[in-house]
Amino acid sequence: MAHSLSGPGKRAPGPRFRLDLMPYLFILPAVVIYVVFNLGPVLASFVFSFFKWDLLTPTAEFAGFKHYNFIINDERFWGALSHNFIFLGLAVVIPVAIGLLLAVFIYEIRRGRVFFRAALFLPAIFSGVVIAYVWKWIYHPFAGVLNPALELVGLGAFTQSWLGDHKIALYSTFIAYTWASFGYSMVIFLAGLQDIPTDIFDAARVDGANFRQKLFRVTIPCLYDVFTFVITLRIFTAMGVFGVIYILTGGGPFYSSDVIDIYVFRMIGNFEMGWATAAATFNTIIVVCLSTGFIKWREWRSWSS
């Protein structure tokens, strides 16, 4: 009877519609949270960048591209952006390389794997504030441990004001950033290594490949997609670094460790919301272009090979 009512070859629309809708209902809360707390502020920041607004008055005056023209001609903005690029160039090499080597080490050992994985990942679970204060104490010229340790091992000539010298302040903050970030790369690479069939490594071992040959001819090519994800993650974090540098140096001395997020924070402190949102929007566009360009390049390399 039910078959005759629906007709030959036809389906009842009710249950089918509910089944198609269910997957979207499951992801709806995550989409709402993302739009409200991530996408919404980004779009609002883009809109505010065209208005003169100081947080103290309820009205805003349309300024057009005036704020973008200001930051494009501001030497401190370009100085901060150059420091972000230095951070980016170091971040896609040093923390990634450390994470890869540690992941290979943990993968190769047979005993104590859980202990080493937990111990090496431990710095990554602390907040950036805690890490910054730890390294601020380490770098302290009088009460810190780095300079006395150098003197203890006969390297007293290298003792200096690590955060007070404008030539090395940025690189000193990068060391703290690396200590906090290599654990994420290590865990991601370790997950990728566990997905590689063991037969590949066994064949390389039978062929007499040494560590360097296995690393560059087997491990790294098999982790092609993992490298894409890890480096993209480093692009986002390096271009958005703030807490570690702000606590360690505040962007000094003499703006030598200034980055875009500290530049934006300083503008907000001066109640220049238009300039701040314009700089933040400009940085967001750069991050999107860099990450998208890198992913497209990796896809092209994969397709051409």
LODRENRO-693618 format. One record per residue (C-alpha): residue number from 1; residue in three letters; y, z, x. Coordinates in steps of 0.5 Angstrom, whole numbers, m for minus. Each point is the difference from the previous one (the first is absolute). Last residue first. Example, Ala and Ser with C-alpha at 12.3 -4.5 7.8 and 13.67 -1.06 7.14 Angstrom:
<sites>
SITE   num   residuo       v       w       u
SITE     2       SER      m2      14      27
SITE     1       ALA      m7       2      m2
</sites>
This chain:
<sites>
SITE   num   residuo       v       w       u
SITE   305       SER      30     m19     113
SITE   304       SER       6      m4      m4
SITE   303       TRP      m2       5      m6
SITE   302       SER       0       6       4
SITE   301       ARG       7      m2       4
SITE   300       TRP       3      m2      m7
SITE   299       GLU      m2       7      m3
SITE   298       ARG       3       4       6
SITE   297       TRP       6      m4      m1
SITE   296       LYS       1       1      m7
SITE   295       ILE      m1       8       1
SITE   294       PHE       5       0       6
SITE   293       GLY       5      m4      m4
SITE   292       THR      m1       5      m6
SITE   291       SER       1       6       4
SITE   290       LEU       6      m2       4
SITE   289       CYS       3      m3      m7
SITE   288       VAL      m1       6      m4
SITE   287       VAL       2       5       6
SITE   286       ILE       7      m5       1
SITE   285       ILE       1       0      m8
SITE   284       THR      m1       8       0
SITE   283       ASN       5       1       6
SITE   282       PHE       5      m4      m3
SITE   281       THR      m1       4      m7
SITE   280       ALA       1       6       4
SITE   279       ALA       6      m2       4
SITE   278       ALA       3      m2      m7
SITE   277       THR      m2       6      m3
SITE   276       ALA       4       4       5
SITE   275       TRP       6      m4       0
SITE   274       GLY       1       1      m8
SITE   273       MET      m2       7       1
SITE   272       GLU       6       2       4
SITE   271       PHE       0       7      m1
SITE   270       ASN       0       2       7
SITE   269       GLY      m6       3       0
SITE   268       ILE      m3      m6      m3
SITE   267       MET       2      m4       6
SITE   266       ARG      m3       5       5
SITE   265       PHE      m7      m1      m4
SITE   264       VAL       1      m7       0
SITE   263       TYR       1       0       8
SITE   262       ILE      m6       5       0
SITE   261       ASP      m4      m5      m4
SITE   260       ILE       2      m6       4
SITE   259       VAL      m1       3       7
SITE   258       ASP       4       4       5
SITE   257       SER      m3       2       7
SITE   256       SER       5      m2       4
SITE   255       TYR       6       2      m5
SITE   254       PHE       4       4       5
SITE   253       PRO      m6       5       2
SITE   252       GLY      m2      m1      m6
SITE   251       GLY      m3      m2      m6
SITE   250       GLY      m1       7      m3
SITE   249       THR      m4       1       7
SITE   248       LEU      m7       3      m2
SITE   247       ILE       1       2      m7
SITE   246       TYR       3      m7      m2
SITE   245       ILE      m5      m4       4
SITE   244       VAL      m6       4      m3
SITE   243       GLY       2      m1      m7
SITE   242       PHE       3      m7       0
SITE   241       VAL      m5      m6       2
SITE   240       GLY       1      m5      m6
SITE   239       MET      m1      m6       5
SITE   238       ALA      m5       3       4
SITE   237       THR      m4       2      m6
SITE   236       PHE       0      m6      m4
SITE   235       ILE      m2      m5       6
SITE   234       ARG      m5       5       2
SITE   233       LEU      m4      m1      m7
SITE   232       THR       1      m7       1
SITE   231       ILE      m4       1       7
SITE   230       VAL      m5       4      m3
SITE   229       PHE      m2      m5      m5
SITE   228       THR       0      m6       4
SITE   227       PHE      m4       3       5
SITE   226       VAL      m5       2      m5
SITE   225       ASP      m1      m7      m2
SITE   224       TYR      m1      m2       7
SITE   223       LEU      m5       6       1
SITE   222       CYS      m6      m5       2
SITE   221       PRO       4      m4       5
SITE   220       ILE       2       7       3
SITE   219       THR      m7       3       1
SITE   218       VAL      m4      m6       3
SITE   217       ARG       4      m4       5
SITE   216       PHE       6       5       2
SITE   215       LEU      m4       7      m1
SITE   214       LYS      m7      m3       2
SITE   213       GLN       3      m3       6
SITE   212       ARG       4       6       3
SITE   211       PHE      m6       5      m2
SITE   210       ASN      m5      m5       4
SITE   209       ALA      m4      m5      m3
SITE   208       GLY      m8       0       3
SITE   207       ASP      m2      m5      m5
SITE   206       VAL      m5       5      m3
SITE   205       ARG       7       4      m1
SITE   204       ALA       3      m6      m4
SITE   203       ALA      m6      m1      m4
SITE   202       ASP       0       8      m2
SITE   201       PHE       8       0      m2
SITE   200       ILE      m1      m6      m5
SITE   199       ASP      m7       3      m3
SITE   198       THR       4       6      m1
SITE   197       PRO       4      m4      m6
SITE   196       ILE       7       2       0
SITE   195       ASP       2       4      m6
SITE   194       GLN       0       6       4
SITE   193       LEU       5      m3       5
SITE   192       GLY       5      m1      m6
SITE   191       ALA       0       7      m2
SITE   190       LEU       1       2       7
SITE   189       PHE       6      m4       1
SITE   188       ILE       3       3      m6
SITE   187       VAL      m1       7       2
SITE   186       MET       3      m2       7
SITE   185       SER       6      m3      m3
SITE   184       TYR       1       6      m4
SITE   183       GLY      m1       5       6
SITE   182       PHE       5      m5       4
SITE   181       SER       6       3      m4
SITE   180       ALA       2       7       2
SITE   179       TRP      m1      m1       7
SITE   178       THR       3      m7       0
SITE   177       TYR       7       3      m4
SITE   176       ALA       0       6       5
SITE   175       ILE       0      m5       6
SITE   174       PHE       5      m5      m4
SITE   173       THR       5       6       0
SITE   172       SER       0       0       8
SITE   171       TYR       1      m8       0
SITE   170       LEU       6       1      m4
SITE   169       ALA       3       6       5
SITE   168       ILE      m2      m4       6
SITE   167       LYS       7      m3       2
SITE   166       HIS       4       4      m4
SITE   165       ASP      m2       6       4
SITE   164       GLY       0       6      m5
SITE   163       LEU      m7       0      m3
SITE   162       TRP      m4       0       6
SITE   161       SER       5       4       5
SITE   160       GLN      m4      m1       6
SITE   159       THR      m6       2       4
SITE   158       PHE      m3      m6       4
SITE   157       ALA       2       2       7
SITE   156       GLY      m4       7      m2
SITE   155       LEU      m7      m5       1
SITE   154       GLY      m4       5       4
SITE   153       VAL      m5       2      m6
SITE   152       LEU       4       7      m1
SITE   151       GLU       7      m4       0
SITE   150       LEU      m3      m5      m6
SITE   149       ALA      m2       6      m4
SITE   148       PRO       6       4       1
SITE   147       ASN       4      m6      m3
SITE   146       LEU      m5      m1      m6
SITE   145       VAL      m1       7      m2
SITE   144       GLY       7       1      m3
SITE   143       ALA       5       6       0
SITE   142       PHE       5      m3       5
SITE   141       PRO       0      m7      m1
SITE   140       HIS      m3       0      m7
SITE   139       TYR      m4      m6       0
SITE   138       ILE      m6       4      m3
SITE   137       TRP       4       4      m4
SITE   136       LYS       3      m7      m3
SITE   135       TRP      m7      m2       0
SITE   134       VAL      m3       5      m5
SITE   133       TYR       6       0      m4
SITE   132       ALA      m1      m8      m1
SITE   131       ILE      m7       1      m2
SITE   130       VAL       2       6      m5
SITE   129       VAL       5      m5      m3
SITE   128       GLY      m5      m6       0
SITE   127       SER      m5       4      m5
SITE   126       PHE      m6       2       3
SITE   125       ILE      m7      m4      m2
SITE   124       ALA       1      m5       6
SITE   123       PRO       0       5       6
SITE   122       LEU      m7       1      m3
SITE   121       PHE      m3      m7       1
SITE   120       LEU      m3       1       7
SITE   119       ALA      m3       7      m2
SITE   118       ALA      m3      m2      m6
SITE   117       ARG      m3      m7       3
SITE   116       PHE      m2       4       6
SITE   115       PHE      m4       5      m4
SITE   114       VAL      m3      m5      m4
SITE   113       ARG      m3      m4       5
SITE   112       GLY      m2       6       4
SITE   111       ARG      m7      m3       2
SITE   110       ARG      m1      m7       0
SITE   109       ILE       6      m3       4
SITE   108       GLU       1      m8      m1
SITE   107       TYR       4       1      m6
SITE   106       ILE       4       5       2
SITE   105       PHE       2      m4       6
SITE   104       VAL       2      m6      m4
SITE   103       ALA       4       4      m4
SITE   102       LEU       4       3       5
SITE   101       LEU       1      m7       4
SITE   100       LEU       2      m3      m7
SITE    99       GLY       5       6      m1
SITE    98       ILE       3       0       7
SITE    97       ALA       1      m8      m1
SITE    96       VAL       3       1      m7
SITE    95       PRO       5       6       2
SITE    94       ILE       2      m4       7
SITE    93       VAL       1      m8      m3
SITE    92       VAL       2       0      m7
SITE    91       ALA       5       6       1
SITE    90       LEU       3      m2       7
SITE    89       GLY       3      m7      m3
SITE    88       LEU       2       4      m7
SITE    87       PHE       3       5       4
SITE    86       ILE       4      m5       4
SITE    85       PHE       2      m3      m7
SITE    84       ASN       2       6      m3
SITE    83       HIS       5       1       6
SITE    82       SER       2      m7      m1
SITE    81       LEU       2       2      m7
SITE    80       ALA       4       6       2
SITE    79       GLY       4      m4       5
SITE    78       TRP       1      m5      m5
SITE    77       PHE       3       5      m5
SITE    76       ARG       4       4       5
SITE    75       GLU       3      m7       2
SITE    74       ASP       3      m1      m7
SITE    73       ASN       1      m7      m2
SITE    72       ILE      m6      m1      m4
SITE    71       ILE       1       7      m3
SITE    70       PHE       7      m2      m3
SITE    69       ASN      m2      m7      m3
SITE    68       TYR      m6       3      m3
SITE    67       HIS       5       6      m3
SITE    66       LYS       5      m6      m3
SITE    65       PHE      m5      m4      m3
SITE    64       GLY       2       1      m7
SITE    63       ALA       5       7       0
SITE    62       PHE      m1       2      m8
SITE    61       GLU       3       7      m1
SITE    60       ALA      m4       5      m2
SITE    59       THR       1       6      m5
SITE    58       PRO      m2       7       0
SITE    57       THR       4       2       6
SITE    56       LEU      m3       5       5
SITE    55       LEU      m6      m4       2
SITE    54       ASP       4      m5       5
SITE    53       TRP      m1      m7      m4
SITE    52       LYS       3      m7       2
SITE    51       PHE      m5      m4      m3
SITE    50       PHE      m4      m6       2
SITE    49       SER      m5       4       4
SITE    48       PHE      m1       4      m6
SITE    47       VAL      m4      m6      m3
SITE    46       PHE      m5       0       6
SITE    45       SER      m1       7       0
SITE    44       ALA      m2       0      m8
SITE    43       LEU      m5      m5       2
SITE    42       VAL      m3       4       5
SITE    41       PRO       1       6      m4
SITE    40       GLY      m4      m3      m5
SITE    39       LEU      m6      m3       4
SITE    38       ASN      m2       7       3
SITE    37       PHE       1       6      m5
SITE    36       VAL       0      m4      m7
SITE    35       VAL      m4      m6       2
SITE    34       TYR      m5       3       4
SITE    33       ILE      m1       6      m5
SITE    32       VAL      m1      m5      m6
SITE    31       VAL      m5      m4       4
SITE    30       ALA      m4       6       2
SITE    29       PRO       0       2      m8
SITE    28       LEU      m2      m7      m2
SITE    27       ILE      m6      m1       5
SITE    26       PHE      m5       2      m5
SITE    25       LEU       4      m3      m6
SITE    24       TYR      m1      m7       3
SITE    23       PRO      m7       1       1
SITE    22       MET      m1       2      m7
SITE    21       LEU       4      m6      m3
SITE    20       ASP      m6      m5       0
SITE    19       LEU      m5       4      m3
SITE    18       ARG       5       2      m6
SITE    17       PHE       1      m7      m1
SITE    16       ARG      m8      m2       0
SITE    15       PRO      m1       6      m5
SITE    14       GLY       5      m3      m5
SITE    13       PRO      m1      m8       1
SITE    12       ALA      m7       0      m3
SITE    11       ARG      m3      m6       3
SITE    10       LYS       0      m8      m2
SITE     9       GLY      m6      m5       1
SITE     8       PRO      m2       0      m7
SITE     7       GLY       4       3      m5
SITE     6       SER       3       7       0
SITE     5       LEU      m2       2      m7
SITE     4       SER      m7      m4       1
SITE     3       HIS      m2       4       6
SITE     2       ALA       2       7      m3
SITE     1       MET      m5      m2      m6
</sites>
